[in-house]
Amino acid sequence: MNKADLVNEVAKVVSTKKEAQAAVDTVVQAITDALAKGDSVTLVGFGTFKPVAREARTGRNPQTGDPINIKGRNVPKFTPGKALKEALN
C-alpha cells in the first residue's frame, strides 16, 4: 500500500478524496514535526514513533577500503504496538 492507496481508503470514510488527502498529509506532517522537535508520537494500538540519536562512527569506503568518518545523526524509529503485532500473527 502506498500513500495514494491510503488516501483512497480514508476517502471511503470521509466525504471527498480531497478531504482524505488533506487528512493523510496532516497526520504525516504532524508526526514529522513532532519527531523534528525531539518528541515521540504514540498511537495506542498501532505503535510509537520516536527520534533516536546515532553516534558518529568510522566506516569504510567500499571501493577503496579507506576509512571514512560517518557523522552522528538523528533517525526515526518505529516500535509496533501490541495490537499491531497480534494482527500480523
Order of alpha helices (4+ residues) and beta strands (2+ residues): alpha-alpha-beta-beta-beta-beta-beta-alpha
